[in-house]
């Protein structure tokens, strides 16, 4: 969507017209509210958009039926798109003028380097077993917090809900087999070395009912992680330019819920204990100070020593959360002659 920000307005080229929307950091909660703060101009070409000055007199170009353009834009998700554009400019301002909150706990594009001398040991490639289909099995009579956390993909993210997760110990594997795997029609298991890998997709109909009927501590986490369910935002053509921000987790207040202790231990046991980061792709996250209060981020901060956010350059959109045992380290091999 062709657009430009000014000090006072957001300019959007939409259906051969120019929408001049009053800047409002919180956005608009309805088309009526948006229409009250939007002027519509006809006969504006895309080429004129960069030079359009909202302060000038454009009364001769105003579209008398302009509010109808707003009213009938629902199917285009126009309101959502404009709110997103308004949020972007205020997020950029917050990042340009940081205050003593979350922004000051972040270190941009930082990686700790350690220098290694001597010969690099040869790393043997772990044997990977072929994935073996697993039987459907009997459906659990209830939905646990662990089950709800993983079945949220199948409930909310539709055909893209194909999970690949691992179990680092017999206890972690037993939890998955008892509380997660039975909720899926299709599942397979393979191994990489001593690590068991599970693949799941297609949530069972009865499990959908259980999900709707169940209220566990996992709901607060997954509702925060997936603030909308438009998974198209996960995928963009071409290479995304990203920046990395390291969070010092001691600055975040841990989110504690007894329902989530099994999930916390599973993340530690299956990923962090093996030196692997636990990765989560959120939806609807933007790098701003509101993340200080994110229950999902606070939960993850209480699970590990460091968190790294991968943020799309220019938009501030958080595309990946990387949960690490400690600060990520990049090893540099020194060759001595």
TALINFEN-V380569 format. One record per run of one state. SS is the DSSP state (~ for helix, > for strand, _ for the rest). FROM is the first residue (numbers start at 1). LEN is the number of residues. If there is no record, write none. Layout:
SS	FROM	LEN
SS	FROM	LEN
This chain:
_	1	2
>	3	3
_	6	3
>	9	6
_	15	2
>	17	6
_	23	8
~	31	6
_	37	1
>	38	5
_	43	3
~	46	4
_	50	9
~	59	3
>	62	1
_	63	3
~	66	6
_	72	2
~	74	3
_	77	1
~	78	19
_	97	5
~	102	4
>	106	3
_	109	3
>	112	5
_	117	11
>	128	1
_	129	3
>	132	2
_	134	11
~	145	12
_	157	1
~	158	3
_	161	2
>	163	5
_	168	2
~	170	10
_	180	1
~	181	3
>	184	9
_	193	2
>	195	9
_	204	1
~	205	9
_	214	4
~	218	8
>	226	1
_	227	4
~	231	4
_	235	7
>	242	7
~	249	3
_	252	6
~	258	13
_	271	1
~	272	3
_	275	3
>	278	3
_	281	2
>	283	1
_	284	2
>	286	1
_	287	2
~	289	5
_	294	1
~	295	7
_	302	4
>	306	7
_	313	4
>	317	8
_	325	4
>	329	5
_	334	4
